[in-house]
Amino acid sequence: MEGRSPWFLAWRRLRRNWVGLGFLAVFVLIVVACLCAPLYAKHVSGLGVNEINPGGTITVDGKEVPVVSKGGIVIGPNGEVQTVHAGGVPIGPQWGKAGGQYVLGADSLGRDIATRILYGGRNSLQVGIISALICSVLSIFLALLAGYYGGIPDWIISRFFDLIWAFPVILLGIALGTALSVNGFHHFGLNLSGSSLWIPTLVISYVYIPYLARPLRGQILSLRQTEFVDAATAQGASPLRIMFSELLPNIASTVLVLFTLIVANTILTEAALSFLGAGVQPPNPSWGTLIAAGQNTIVTAPWLGIAPGVAIVLTVLSLNIFGDALRD
């Protein structure tokens, strides 16, 4: 009988999980849509990500409609005020009635919300995925050192984890993000301005290190006592070879499962930090900054906050459900 690798058996079981694969497809569609933001802006909406159009008009069902209302009152036949129209209220979602313009409505400056959500998604996904990758690389390296060597290296690295873990993620992210967004980062040969997307990326990757490294360290501590590690040591294998050729492949499945959860958490954290002003900085849009911009118009223009909120929910939900499928 032909032998089957654990990865093959895992894939055979995963492809039977239609729910998990379906939500993976949803996440892929969201990523592809965000990557196509420039095409959407050029060929569909006709407006760039920060292009304002407060005095413009669009044609809806054969009528010219202002993008942002100018306000005014309606006087009745006897001189009484019948209706008061507030000024500065943007047009709502058109769902294709305006030839592709303002599908999800406009903001008070006449900017296309659909375009800004797609561009904001590019920034949110970029920060979330890259920070998760950086966090994973650092976590794996520290977990291998602590788990394999034990003793003093393990104690020092574990106290480093405890130091980060002593602060709530959002609180530590706000402290670091606010300081770096004001002053930038100019150390170790890096010169990053406060508005750089690398600032929230590095902050988020740092605060999540113990959440990935601690479970990996525990698994490596148990693997260090196994026979295949003793055999590799007896054959004269170097510590680096044992760590990266023997131990790392045995924790790869755990890393893969945890990575999907870390990405979901980093996207949520980026949204929270940007909402509070400590993440992605204007003029760069992100889902968090779009929600922050719409919080004051939740009654008059609810689509400004609801649309990016739905994008975050779909993205995080799809990653979490796919992560559950991987664990199974």
HUNOR-V436221 format. One record per backbone hydrogen bond with DSSP energy under -0.5 kcal/mol. CO is the residue of the C=O (numbers start at 0). NH is the residue of the N-H. E is the energy in kcal/mol with one decimal. If there is no record, write none. Layout:
co=CO nh=NH e=E
co=CO nh=NH e=E
//
This chain:
co=4 nh=8 e=-2.2
co=5 nh=9 e=-2.3
co=6 nh=10 e=-2.4
co=7 nh=11 e=-2.5
co=8 nh=12 e=-1.7
co=9 nh=13 e=-2.4
co=10 nh=14 e=-2.6
co=12 nh=15 e=-0.7
co=13 nh=16 e=-2.0
co=15 nh=17 e=-1.3
co=16 nh=20 e=-2.2
co=17 nh=21 e=-2.3
co=18 nh=22 e=-2.2
co=19 nh=23 e=-1.7
co=20 nh=24 e=-2.1
co=21 nh=25 e=-1.7
co=22 nh=26 e=-2.1
co=23 nh=27 e=-2.4
co=24 nh=28 e=-2.5
co=25 nh=29 e=-2.1
co=26 nh=30 e=-2.4
co=27 nh=31 e=-2.8
co=28 nh=32 e=-2.7
co=29 nh=33 e=-2.2
co=30 nh=34 e=-2.2
co=31 nh=35 e=-1.5
co=33 nh=36 e=-1.5
co=35 nh=39 e=-2.2
co=36 nh=40 e=-2.7
co=37 nh=41 e=-2.0
co=38 nh=42 e=-2.7
co=39 nh=43 e=-2.0
co=39 nh=44 e=-2.1
co=39 nh=45 e=-0.6
co=40 nh=45 e=-1.1
co=47 nh=50 e=-0.8
co=49 nh=51 e=-0.5
co=52 nh=55 e=-1.1
co=53 nh=67 e=-0.6
co=55 nh=66 e=-2.8
co=57 nh=59 e=-0.6
co=57 nh=64 e=-3.2
co=59 nh=62 e=-1.5
co=62 nh=59 e=-2.8
co=62 nh=64 e=-0.6
co=64 nh=57 e=-2.6
co=66 nh=90 e=-2.4
co=68 nh=87 e=-3.1
co=71 nh=84 e=-3.5
co=72 nh=74 e=-0.5
co=73 nh=81 e=-3.4
co=73 nh=82 e=-1.1
co=75 nh=78 e=-1.8
co=79 nh=75 e=-4.0
co=79 nh=81 e=-0.6
co=82 nh=73 e=-2.7
co=82 nh=84 e=-0.5
co=83 nh=85 e=-0.6
co=84 nh=71 e=-2.2
co=85 nh=88 e=-0.6
co=87 nh=89 e=-0.6
co=88 nh=68 e=-2.7
co=90 nh=105 e=-2.3
co=93 nh=96 e=-2.1
co=95 nh=98 e=-1.1
co=96 nh=60 e=-0.7
co=97 nh=100 e=-1.1
co=99 nh=102 e=-0.6
co=101 nh=93 e=-1.8
co=101 nh=104 e=-1.1
co=102 nh=94 e=-1.6
co=104 nh=112 e=-2.3
co=106 nh=109 e=-2.1
co=108 nh=52 e=-2.4
co=110 nh=106 e=-1.3
co=111 nh=115 e=-1.9
co=112 nh=116 e=-2.5
co=113 nh=117 e=-2.1
co=114 nh=118 e=-2.4
co=115 nh=119 e=-2.8
co=116 nh=120 e=-2.4
co=117 nh=121 e=-1.7
co=118 nh=122 e=-1.8
co=119 nh=123 e=-2.8
co=119 nh=286 e=-0.6
co=120 nh=124 e=-3.0
co=121 nh=125 e=-2.2
co=122 nh=126 e=-2.6
co=123 nh=127 e=-2.7
co=124 nh=128 e=-3.0
co=125 nh=129 e=-2.1
co=126 nh=130 e=-2.0
co=127 nh=131 e=-1.6
co=128 nh=132 e=-2.1
co=129 nh=133 e=-2.7
co=130 nh=134 e=-2.6
co=131 nh=135 e=-2.3
co=132 nh=136 e=-2.4
co=133 nh=137 e=-2.4
co=134 nh=138 e=-2.5
co=135 nh=139 e=-2.7
co=136 nh=140 e=-2.2
co=137 nh=141 e=-2.5
co=138 nh=142 e=-2.7
co=139 nh=143 e=-2.4
co=140 nh=144 e=-2.1
co=141 nh=145 e=-2.6
co=142 nh=146 e=-2.8
co=143 nh=147 e=-2.3
co=144 nh=148 e=-1.9
co=144 nh=149 e=-0.6
co=145 nh=149 e=-1.4
co=149 nh=152 e=-0.7
co=149 nh=153 e=-1.3
co=150 nh=154 e=-2.2
co=151 nh=155 e=-2.7
co=152 nh=156 e=-2.5
co=153 nh=157 e=-2.5
co=154 nh=158 e=-2.0
co=155 nh=159 e=-1.7
co=156 nh=160 e=-2.1
co=157 nh=161 e=-2.3
co=158 nh=162 e=-2.2
co=159 nh=163 e=-1.8
co=160 nh=164 e=-2.7
co=161 nh=165 e=-1.2
co=163 nh=166 e=-1.5
co=167 nh=171 e=-2.7
co=168 nh=172 e=-2.6
co=169 nh=173 e=-2.7
co=170 nh=174 e=-2.2
co=171 nh=175 e=-2.5
co=172 nh=176 e=-2.9
co=173 nh=177 e=-2.6
co=174 nh=178 e=-1.8
co=175 nh=179 e=-2.5
co=176 nh=180 e=-2.3
co=177 nh=181 e=-1.2
co=178 nh=182 e=-2.2
co=179 nh=183 e=-2.5
co=184 nh=191 e=-3.3
co=186 nh=189 e=-2.5
co=189 nh=186 e=-0.5
co=191 nh=184 e=-2.4
co=192 nh=195 e=-1.6
co=195 nh=198 e=-1.2
co=195 nh=199 e=-0.6
co=196 nh=200 e=-1.4
co=197 nh=201 e=-2.6
co=198 nh=202 e=-2.3
co=199 nh=203 e=-2.5
co=200 nh=204 e=-2.1
co=201 nh=205 e=-1.7
co=202 nh=206 e=-2.1
co=203 nh=207 e=-1.1
co=205 nh=208 e=-1.3
co=207 nh=211 e=-1.0
co=208 nh=211 e=-1.1
co=208 nh=212 e=-2.9
co=209 nh=213 e=-1.9
co=211 nh=215 e=-1.2
co=212 nh=216 e=-2.8
co=213 nh=217 e=-2.1
co=214 nh=218 e=-1.7
co=215 nh=219 e=-2.5
co=216 nh=220 e=-2.4
co=217 nh=221 e=-1.3
co=218 nh=222 e=-2.1
co=219 nh=223 e=-2.1
co=221 nh=224 e=-0.9
co=222 nh=225 e=-1.8
co=225 nh=229 e=-1.5
co=226 nh=230 e=-2.7
co=227 nh=231 e=-1.9
co=228 nh=232 e=-2.3
co=229 nh=233 e=-2.4
co=230 nh=234 e=-1.6
co=231 nh=236 e=-2.3
co=232 nh=235 e=-1.5
co=237 nh=241 e=-2.4
co=238 nh=242 e=-2.7
co=239 nh=243 e=-2.6
co=240 nh=244 e=-2.5
co=240 nh=245 e=-0.7
co=241 nh=245 e=-1.4
co=241 nh=246 e=-2.5
co=242 nh=247 e=-2.1
co=245 nh=249 e=-0.5
co=246 nh=249 e=-0.7
co=246 nh=250 e=-0.7
co=247 nh=250 e=-1.4
co=247 nh=251 e=-0.5
co=248 nh=251 e=-0.6
co=250 nh=254 e=-2.4
co=251 nh=255 e=-2.4
co=252 nh=256 e=-2.0
co=253 nh=257 e=-2.6
co=254 nh=258 e=-2.3
co=255 nh=259 e=-1.3
co=256 nh=260 e=-1.1
co=257 nh=261 e=-2.6
co=258 nh=262 e=-2.6
co=259 nh=263 e=-1.8
co=260 nh=264 e=-2.1
co=261 nh=265 e=-2.8
co=262 nh=266 e=-2.3
co=263 nh=267 e=-1.9
co=264 nh=268 e=-2.7
co=265 nh=269 e=-2.5
co=266 nh=270 e=-2.1
co=267 nh=271 e=-2.4
co=268 nh=272 e=-2.9
co=269 nh=273 e=-2.7
co=270 nh=274 e=-2.3
co=271 nh=275 e=-1.7
co=272 nh=277 e=-3.1
co=272 nh=278 e=-0.9
co=273 nh=276 e=-0.9
co=280 nh=283 e=-1.5
co=285 nh=289 e=-2.3
co=286 nh=290 e=-1.8
co=287 nh=291 e=-2.1
co=288 nh=292 e=-2.2
co=289 nh=293 e=-1.3
co=290 nh=294 e=-0.6
co=291 nh=294 e=-0.8
co=293 nh=296 e=-0.9
co=294 nh=297 e=-0.7
co=296 nh=300 e=-3.0
co=300 nh=303 e=-1.6
co=301 nh=304 e=-1.1
co=301 nh=305 e=-2.3
co=302 nh=306 e=-1.7
co=304 nh=308 e=-1.3
co=305 nh=309 e=-2.5
co=306 nh=310 e=-1.8
co=307 nh=311 e=-2.1
co=308 nh=312 e=-2.3
co=309 nh=313 e=-2.6
co=310 nh=314 e=-2.0
co=311 nh=315 e=-2.7
co=312 nh=316 e=-2.6
co=313 nh=317 e=-2.2
co=314 nh=318 e=-1.9
co=315 nh=319 e=-2.5
co=316 nh=320 e=-2.4
co=317 nh=321 e=-2.0
co=318 nh=322 e=-2.4
co=319 nh=323 e=-2.1
co=320 nh=324 e=-1.9
co=321 nh=325 e=-2.1
co=322 nh=326 e=-2.2
co=323 nh=327 e=-1.8
//
